């Protein structure tokens, strides 16, 4: 009887351990940063424009950003983002998050590819940076790739 029960217990415990670690990778990890709704409600008026001091700090320190960095490391270099957003796949599975640093945003309710200016950082489920996308910011180039592992 012991010969049958022990392998079954080992199997059940290992299956539970696997599902537990998978759950932590597929559930959002709260980073304590503002949501988009908080950003737009706290921003008194649009168009929104970043302060020159903050803009200079972000553009000057941009070269210090590297793929694989943590949110804590990035926050110590750039400061907190304007807001943080969870990213989900079409099946609603959590796949990571995005930090947005806006330089200029003409309207709170519209995303305008040609007018919005900002820096967008993408993190996988382990909160490691895998893609950096500057939009309409002269002198900053994209780093990483959306095709890199997002875990």
Secondary structure, 3 states (H helix, E strand, C coil): CHHHHHHHHHHHHHHHHHHHHHHHHHCCCCCCCCCHHHHHHHCCCCCEECCHHHHHHHHHHHHHCCCCCEHHHHHHHHCCCCEEEEEECCCCCEEEEEEEEEEEECCCCCCCCCCCEEEEEEECCCCEEEEEEEECCCCCCCEECCCCCCC
